[in-house]
């Protein structure tokens, strides 16, 4: 859990993903299209990916990918991110942590 907390707190936008997950691809594309440079951890490619996935589950993330943290705070998965985007809350949130300057 300490390793996960360190990963989350080091960058303004952190996405936990898997290459095999189509929703992960969609969320990564959304942030990149905004001009955000998220830190992306592909849990199916990195060492201890299973451990990190279990720690995400302990935080209440279900499903465990994609999971987005903004400013060190858990935003949630694809549904939560898309809801924020549709109600126009995502961009202000990204601006507030310095991830977006537009």
Buried (B, 14 or more C-beta within 10 A) or exposed (E): EEEBEEBBEEBBBBBBBBEEBEBBBEBBEBBEEBEBEBBBBBBBEEEEBEEBBEBBEEBEBEBBBBBBBBBEEBBBBBEBBBEBBEEEEBBEBBEEBEBBEE
